Amino acid sequence: MKKIATKIEDNEEKPLEKNSVVLLMGSIVGTLLLLMPIFLPKNFQLRWNFHLPQSPPPRVKPLRPVKQQLISRLGRENTIGTRKPDLRIPQMPTEVSRTTNNSLDKLIGKDTPKLGHIPPPIPLEFRNSTLKISPSHRNLLNQRSILDVFKIMRFIITILTVSNFLSLVFSPKSPIFLSLARSSAELWWPLHDTGIVFFSETTMPSSASVSVSVSASASSTTTTTSGAHSDLLTRLTSSESEVQLKALRELKNRIIGNRTKKLSFIKLGLVPPVAAILATKAQAQVQAQSQAQARHDSNLLVQSAAALGSFACGFDAGVRAVLDASVFPNLFLLLSHPDDKVVDAGARSLRMIYQSKLAPKCDFLQEKNMEFLLSLLNSENENVTGLGASIIIHSCESTAEQKALCHAGVVKKLISLLEGSLSQRDNSLESLATVMKNNVEAVSEFVGSESGRALSSVIGLTKDRYPRTRLLASMCLIAIRNTSACYLQDIGIKTKLVHLLLELHDDPGQVGDEAPFAFSSLISEKPDLQKLAFEANAIDKLYNHLQKSQLHPKRFLGILLALADLCSKLESCRSRFLSLQALNLVSDALTHDSSDVRTAACMCLRCVSRSIKNLCAGNFLNEMIVPPLVRLLDDPSTSVQVAAISVLGNIAVDFTMRRSLFVQCGGVKQLVQLSKSMDSTVRLNALWALRNLMFLADNVCKEGIFMEFTASSLASVICDPEPFVQEQALALIRNLVDGCIKSVELVFTEDGMILDAVRRQLQNASTDEIWIQGMYVLSNVASGTEFHKEAVMHQLIPQEDNGTQSFILKFLQSNESQLRTAAVWAIVNLTFPSSPGSFSRLVKLHSAGIVSQIKSMVNDPCPDVKVAILYLKFVISFQLWLTTAWCNTMLSFFFLQSAVWKLSILWVLLTRFVNMPYTAAIFYFQMYKVTSISWHVVALMALWELCDEVSGKDALMLL
Amino acid sequence: MSLFWIVVHQLAEIEAMAASKKVITREEWEKKLKDVKIKKEDMNKLVMNFLVTEGYVDAAEKFRKESGTEPDIDLATITDRMAVKKAVQCGNVEDAIEKVNDLNPEILDTNPQLFFHLQQQRLIELIRNGKVEEALEFAQEELAPRGEENQSFLEELERTVALLAFEDVSNCPVGELLDISQRLKTASEVNAAILTSQSHEKDPKLPSLLKMLIWAQNQLDEKAAYPRINDLSTAMLEDPTV
């Protein structure tokens, strides 16, 4: 019994205890509240107004999934944020998605937020379009949601103190907030594709470095032998043709195979007299005299043509000299000469010239030229058909030309030449590859001809005894494969090609030099083939070749490009590459004599540095790589500059914050200089690199870059004539203003000219990409202080009402989902409830028709937009509802308690609601309705004070 | 029980059969050989191919007349090719180079290695004839620039010039360069290059057929004992040793 009694006693005592606890809590809360304004720094209070009922629900609930995804992508601990910049989803540009960089995707991925994970948002509906708040407004709300909200309310009120303390923990300065909302750092995608295509062309002029060394040695030899040479010159111009013939023969035998002699003879001016002999004899051939004379003449023709051909063989200076002597039409005359030897010599010389890029193009679209070409291909003479093939290889570039050749039956003719002699077969394979490259029509004609026999014969030629034929056959197959995805897809032929080309790398001669280029064209952009190549130990094999000393520049170039292609997509290749220490060899190549090799080394580094794992480990930002790269920024060749900038851009996305090394090397200064370059590609890449450097950078780094750049030149690059430069400039600003308030303030220097420039671009530019970046700039700025928000507001909705629609409305209606997302987030940041002016901004947005636009976007197909819209709807409704609902709660609390309580609550209202006049006004209004006369006076006085802050129009609407 | 023993015995027999090679007697083998039909023309073509590739012009001409087999290459070009080959073999390299250039100027222009080897041979001949001054000048003017272009050429050039340093060249470490075999090596290289430029196989088919025969016999040795050809010059079938 006693036990029961005690139990009853306990039960009876409990309420008493509760009361005392409540009282105790109350006094603690009261004192804390009183002291709170003293504890908190003033500016902090202004910016981070923690009105408890307001902040947690909208901040945490609907947005958390997005944030959590971002956080999990970044692999950091989750903390709840207070500032809005972290809510924006970093954008993944299309270029990067092409790189299919898995790790990158994971990091800043393009996967859409999963709607299924979103906790059901409280379905408040924004029905009251005039924003009028009435008690009946609550009735419109879904009952369940009201209950939910009330639960939250009660919870919030009891943890008032805790929350205030938490506000310190959830300081906006905590690094996670800085890391979340930024324009994505895009790892490079080759805009420099053209470079790769250029290098993989089959005809490759002798590299510049070689000719330089040749000229150096040539000058030394000319001095010793010029005596004999000038003698040659007089003999060549002699009137006696016997003397001429002997001189020609001597000249020819001296220059064949001897580059040095060719160069020195060209300098001595021996080409024009030879060309003159050819011209006179070629044009005089019609009136042939006696047989002996005719034989003598044709001998002269053969010798002069051979000499000219040899001058043109293998190096561009010779081709230029020969072309300058205008021998071209005369050599063509030789092709119709009755003597076979003359025809041979003419065709050979022309072929030599056509192997150079300098040779004039033949326009196949002219019927006359096409007929001539067909006559060449139909010739019995092997050299002449070879010439025809060379002309095709040299001149056929556009699709129109390829089609014209197809229609003229060239493909059929070339297929029949596959059966011919060795050289005809090789020529035919090469021409076929040229005609079929990127031309679906030609490929289907080839594959379909003779029910696939042509194709199978080419496949058969990949097993040929001669390495050159094997190489050309595989190049032909690669052209077919790359053009039409439907042919040659089985794994057998793919593996065969990969193994064949890797094996051809071992050839010591020309074939080995060209094999890496063919290999590159096989694997570039094709992860499946890259995987096969990786499995065939391609990285190791290429690395072994790279290790050889005295590598021919062309082969060096090809191997570097092949490595670049291998590492462009697959992380496994990159890690194998790095584990072999191949980075040392490639960074040595950065100082190679040949500019092409330097460019290729940069491309290789760029592809390897796409590896997020190694970027995170800071494997690239070291003394071995960065200083030579920064030196390359001064390179005389623009292509090297661009390639070096692009590597730096990738490396700049360094997560270990080791950017100081880069700054020490003077890299920033150089990049800023280059971003003002005359060349738009250089500008673009420099800005891109700076943008990536800005990504996740600390404030010191950002300020450093900003000071180097200056606001005025930033404003001028935003208004660059090239749209793609504008886009990068805006993205740079976007990364600049992301993060802490200090960096946002940077754009307000010099009267906010940067922001004005952004607005101009948003109004005048015409591409989605620029708009997206520009909108994100505004969105990021809007995440700043009240002043920043107002500035953005000012840009969004012009003060003077000249009838023009605000551009943000246009963006909200855009078809581009990314643009819609950016625009919606800007509005989210502007109306974020914790800031005092958000309600008035909401009203302005409403009158600009933006709120109604947002309401109509509830069913947006893009999940990113939908999440933001749902949130925004919630905020808009909640902000209106909150003011009434929360006031009522407070009021009910107000009546239950003693005068001390009333005073403390009033104190809270007076101190904390200073920045929220609307909420305060509603509260006082409600108070006025219910309480006694003495309180009426207080409420009226408070309302009167508020009238200063609430404009007449808004107050009216409120009431 | 007896049944079990029978089975075991049979198994042992089968095993023994598998271990010992199958024996083909001479009669069986010859009967099989007779069944293989080879066209006379094909045999003739094989012979002609050998004559043409190796450059026996007169023999080829006679063989053409006798057997009516048409060579797959113009016999006149063989004459030119042989003239070049002969010139190199006689040490008259300058003449050989001129002849090659008359034949097809592309050969030496597009084949730097061959061109270097010919020039090297020319230097060797100059050294052989004791024309030291001339040799040095030639090496400087013609060969040094090639060495600059290619590292391996430079090494070979150094080896060649080393000949000048020795009194008794025949016994020096690089003496083999002066050997007649070096001439033959260069000559066959030129021969192969000319053949390739004429879209012709650079090796005759007959030697590769013989190589194939030896390979096939080695493969067959593992499986059977048969009348084997051991002496390729006589092509006699030798009875299998059992």
Interface residues (C-beta under 8 A of the other chain):
Chain A: V210 S213 V214 S217 T221 T224 T225 R249 K252 N253 I256 G257 N258 R259 T260 A306 G309 S310 C313 G314 A345 R348 M352 E382 S421 L422 S423 Q424 G509 S549 Q550
Chain B: I97 E98 N101 N104 P105 E106 L108 D109 T110 N111 P112 Q113 F115 E141 E142 A144 P145 R146 E148 E149 Q151 T196 S199 H200
